[in-house]
Amino acid sequence: MIDRQAIYILYNDQVGKKLVERFYQLLVVYSQNKKTKPVESCLLKLNDIARKKKTRLVYYDNHSLKEDLSQFIVEEYRLSKIKQK
C-alpha cells in the first residue's frame, strides 16, 4: 500500500520534497513501460526519510507493487477530478 498522507507529509518537508517530486515523475514513466524497480527504489528512499523524521511510512510492501501503483494512480486521478469540480 502507498500511503498518500505520508507522501503529503514528506512533500511539505524540505528533505523529502524533491524525492516526492521524483516519485511522481517515476509514476509517469511507470505508466508507459510498467518497470517497477525505479519506483520501488524511490519508495524505499522515501520510507528511509520518513523513519528519520519519525513520520508515517510511505510504502508498505504487503501487496503486489504493480497493483499498489495502479490503485494509487487511479485514486490520484479521481482526486484530481474531484478538485477540478
LINSUL-V450338 format. One record per pair of residues at least 24 apart in sequence whose ideal C-beta (glycine too) atoms are under 7 Angstrom apart, sorted by sequence separation. I is the first residue (numbers start at 0). J is the second residue. D is the distance in Angstrom with one decimal. If there is no record, write none. Layout:
BEGIN
((I | J | D) (I | J | D))
END
This chain:
BEGIN
((39 | 64 | 5.8) (18 | 44 | 5.9) (19 | 45 | 6.9) (18 | 45 | 5.7) (35 | 64 | 4.9) (15 | 45 | 6.6) (18 | 48 | 6.7) (35 | 65 | 6.2) (38 | 68 | 6.4) (15 | 48 | 4.9) (14 | 48 | 5.8) (9 | 45 | 6.0) (9 | 48 | 6.1) (29 | 68 | 6.0) (9 | 49 | 6.3) (12 | 52 | 6.5) (30 | 72 | 6.6) (5 | 49 | 6.1) (8 | 54 | 5.1) (26 | 72 | 6.2) (8 | 55 | 6.5) (9 | 57 | 6.7) (5 | 54 | 6.5) (5 | 55 | 3.9) (4 | 55 | 6.4) (5 | 56 | 6.1) (6 | 57 | 5.6) (5 | 57 | 4.5) (2 | 55 | 5.7) (2 | 56 | 6.6) (2 | 57 | 5.6) (1 | 57 | 6.5) (1 | 58 | 5.5) (0 | 59 | 4.8) (0 | 61 | 6.5) (0 | 62 | 6.5) (1 | 67 | 5.3) (0 | 67 | 5.9) (1 | 71 | 4.6))
END
